[in-house]
Amino acid sequence: MDLDINQYINIFVEESKEHLQNMNDVLLELEKSPSNHDYINEIFRVAHTLKGMSGTMGFNNMGNLTHYMENVLQAIRNNEIEVSDEIIDLLFECFDALDTSVNHIMDYGLEDSKSYDELINRLNKLLSKERSNIVNSDDKSKINPSQKNIMELEHHLVKVLKKAKSEGLNVFKIDISLRETCMLKAARAFIVFSTLETFGEIIHSHPPVDDIEDEKFDLNFSIMLVTAANESDLLESLSQISELDKIVLTLLDDSIDIIETNNVVAESDEDSSILHEKSTKNEKVTQSNLGKIGKTVRVDIDRLDNLMNLVSELIIIKTRMDDLSGKAAGENMTEAIEYLERITTSLHDAVMKVRMVPIERVFNRFPRLVRDLSKELGKEIDLQMSGEETEVDRTVIDEIGDPLIHLIRNSIDHGIELPKDRLKIGKPERGKLILKSYPDGNNVVIEVEDDGKGIDYKKIVNKALERGLITDNEVESLSIEESINLLFLPGFSTADKVSDLSGRGVGLDVVKSKIESINGSVEVESVKDKGTKFVIRIPLTLAIIQALLIKLSQEIYALPLSSVSEIINISSSDIRDVQGQEIALYRGKTIPILRLKNLLEIPEEDGDEDLVVVVVNKGDKQAGLIVDSLIGQQEIVIKSLGKYLSGIKYLSGATILGNGNISLILDVNSLI
């Protein structure tokens, strides 16, 4: 029966991306600690897993590349070669190639035709070169057939070995190699273990038993066996097992120099008994925590969206029943509404928890980005991340990655100085880039901060004048904060020349427009020669929010409650006109006053002297919105306006009220 591979592509892509992210993280750690073999073992495990997955799916190019990566990694594991900067750089290039291949499969359902021959040749050449370097670097390291074999054993194994010899028993080290065509490696290994256990006691295995059971090994494993049998008896039994490519038996006697390692604290004589069954079951090789992939349940986002729509309908019905309860004042109706409200709230919370994912999914790509840019620019940068566990809606996660990449690139390229320049002004040689996230009410705040040269607001103003983005008259009234905010104007860039990193004339308007498209905001704080901090504020969710319903003539509009600061009454006489902008005094400072009817082109009627003003905020900025009247607070379901109406100014969506009418949701960011 033919296997339909296409149905497994989504699973392959999801799992491959998890493994590749893990490989990326471990490679970054390996670069810091090249002598740590736990990291090498973990990268080998990931490469081997990807090789198996690729082979199963028929993606031969990925399978070939990971196979040759394994060769290099295995040589490091066997101490044939040492980790070098060249090896790490090449492994990163292999990672990039695998990542590109997985993305191609995700987009087209097929593997890219690129064969990676160039990378494979480089892996082979590097392996040969490093091996020759190791052999030629010191005469003592050359292979000498007359030398005694040397074996490193943990302390408790040495004690077991000595006790076995004192009782006249043999101790064999048995190296097994499976054929490449072997389909069920764990099952074949189990047969080997079972066969050997009929002859004596297995006291050690490499990899550990648990890893062999989980197929976390390549084609090779080794076993130490205490037995009364001889070599020929063991070979005769093992040779009956199919799919074994090679069997090597080594009798541990006086020809073997034993080196005791200090990995295990010395145990009592009783614990070293060769009949102690737990000696293999409990044995573990220290593993890196980076190798643990979180156990998750993958749910199609379309199904979650459908579930969210059902919750939305429930909330609409609840609102409608609320309206009916005012007309039919029955106790049963009121109780039913209260019960329905509890249900919908619980259901909403449950769905939101399913949709919430840690912002770590975005953050985990940045260590590699910072590493590559630092090397390219010759800068030394420490990336400090915190708050990766902060959770936001899945749809928000998809939107914030690109803006953050843009900000990090700008900080590294424009903000942080070269090491020699930092030393001249008394700064540490290594620059600091801080990326942190934390919840703030119904929002999540993300900060990107560097300790670089800061923003020269005078240079920004001059560039804006050159490009005709502002006039000479406007310059005179600009504050420092407003000058810095010119960075967010479309097409603005302070770069004197275009580079591959930034300064392409795109500017930070891309960041601003992307963040504001999800009802977020971005602000910038900067001190010359001290550093710059970008503060992004985004909503936890884009689906259901608390809103303040207001009335303008006969129309009802909604304002997100998270943007509402206060509701005040002011007199018409308290409003002043300054250069065409109406302002009023509010808590000791002036704020702009906006007449929503004028902005939304709603016909004005003869108004009262006393005005109802809703004070809204966007970060540190505030404005007063004049409304006709207030209806009250209500939980609303946000509905998209669709592509045709998406460009309408001042509106971010719509909602359906309890009576079935549509209410438009005002975009506070664009209003301010």
FENWOKA-V358841 format. One line per field, one symbol per residue. ss: DSSP state (~ for helix, > for strand, _ for the rest). psi: psi as a letter, one per 30 degrees, with the letter a starting at -180 (. if undefined). Layout:
ss=???
psi=???
//
This chain:
ss=____~~~~~~~~~~~~~~~~~~~~~~~~~~~~____~~~~~~~~~~~~~~~~~~~~~__~~~~~~~~~~~~~~~~~~_______~~~~~~~~~~~~~~~~~~~~~~~~________~~~~~~~~~~~~~~~~~~~~~_~~~_______>>>>>>~~~~~~~~~~~~___>>>>>>>>>______~~~~~~~~~~~~~__>>>>>>>__~~~~~______>>>>>>>>___~~~~~~~~_____>>>>>>>>____>>>>>>________________~~~~_______~~~_________~~~~~~~~~~~~~~~~~~~~~~~~~~~___~~~~~~~~~~~~~~~~~~~~~~~~~>>>_~~~~__~~~~~~~~~~~~___>>>>>>____>>>~~~~~~~~~~~~~~~~~~~~~~___~~~~~~______>>>>>>>>>>__>>>>>>>>______~~~~~~~~~~_____~~~~~~__~~~~~~~~~____________________~~~~~~~~____>>>>>>>___>>>>>>>>>____>>>>>>>>>__>>>>>>~~~>>>>>>>>~~~_>>>__>>>>>>__>>>>>>>~~~~__________>>>>>>>>>__>>>>>>>_>>>>>>>>>_>__~~~~_____>>>>>>_____>>>>>_~~~~_
psi=kkkjfefgeeeeeeeeeeeeeeeeeeeeeeeeiffjfeeeeeeeeeeeeeeeeeeefgieeeeeeeefeeeeeeeeeggellkleeeeeeeeeeeeeeeeeeeeeeefglkkfkfgeeeeeeeeeeeeeeeeeeeffkeffkkjfflkkkkkklefeeeeeeeeefgglkjkkjkkkllffkeieeeeeeeeeeeefffbkkfkkklleeeeeghhlbgkllkkkklflleeeeeeeeffklgkekjjkjkjaffkkkkklgfkkklleefgkfgjffeeefkkkkkkfffjkkjlkkkkfeeeeeeeeeeeeeeeeeeeeeeeffejhkeeeeeeeeeeeeeeeeeeeeeeeefkkkfffeeffeeeeeeeeeeefhljkkkjklgffkklkeeeefffeeeeeeeeeeeeeedklleeeeeegglleklkjkjlkkkjbglkkkkjklhafakjfeeeeeeeeefgflleeeeefkleeeeefffgkkgkkfkflklfeagggeagfeeeeeeffggalklkkkkkgelkkkjkjllelgeklkljklkjbgkklkkkfffkelklklkeffkljjhfkkllkjhglkkkkkjeeeeghkkkljllekkkkjklkjbfkllkkklelkelkkklkkkkfleegfgkkfkfallklegflkkkkkjeefe.
//
